Amino acid sequence: IHTSGYSLYVPIGSSLDWNGTDFLNLGGKLGIQSGFSVGETLDKLGAPYEEAAGVEANLEKIVRNRIQGAVLQTQRADHVLEQLARPAVQNQ
């Protein structure tokens, strides 16, 4: 059995946050990986989002201010951040 945790990734200095039940200061779209079940959770929360092919694409959208943040699988996204050395994005 495999389970994955998700984290919110935002630009450094962003006021966007997750308190465990709601997004705080969400004023734009979030990014997710295409076809991942976290989209269903965001639908239930009424949080706007758009899908992208992978972690890298979502992180790039954050850097380019095309999305406010991204909800991504923690282990994979943290690994990609390490490899890409993206100091402009952080795990909330």
VENSULKA-V46489 format. One record per backbone hydrogen bond with DSSP energy under -1.0 kcal/mol. CO is the residue of the C=O (numbers start at 1). NH is the residue of the N-H. E is the energy in kcal/mol with one decimal. If there is no record, write none. Layout:
# VENSULKA-V46489
<<CO | NH | E> <CO | NH | E>>
This chain:
# VENSULKA-V46489
<<5 | 74 | -2.3> <7 | 72 | -2.2> <8 | 92 | -3.5> <9 | 70 | -2.4> <10 | 90 | -2.8> <11 | 14 | -2.2> <17 | 24 | -3.1> <22 | 19 | -2.4> <24 | 17 | -1.9> <29 | 68 | -2.8> <30 | 50 | -2.3> <31 | 71 | -2.6> <32 | 52 | -2.1> <33 | 36 | -1.9> <36 | 39 | -1.7> <37 | 40 | -1.4> <38 | 42 | -2.3> <39 | 43 | -2.3> <40 | 44 | -2.0> <41 | 45 | -1.6> <42 | 47 | -2.2> <48 | 30 | -2.1> <50 | 32 | -1.8> <52 | 34 | -2.8> <54 | 58 | -1.8> <55 | 59 | -2.6> <56 | 60 | -2.3> <57 | 61 | -1.8> <58 | 62 | -1.8> <59 | 63 | -2.3> <60 | 64 | -2.1> <61 | 66 | -3.0> <62 | 65 | -1.8> <69 | 31 | -1.8> <70 | 9 | -3.2> <72 | 7 | -2.5> <73 | 77 | -2.7> <74 | 78 | -2.9> <75 | 79 | -1.7> <76 | 80 | -2.4> <77 | 81 | -2.7> <78 | 82 | -2.1> <79 | 83 | -2.3> <80 | 84 | -2.8> <81 | 85 | -1.5> <85 | 87 | -1.2> <86 | 89 | -1.6> <88 | 12 | -1.9> <90 | 10 | -2.2>>
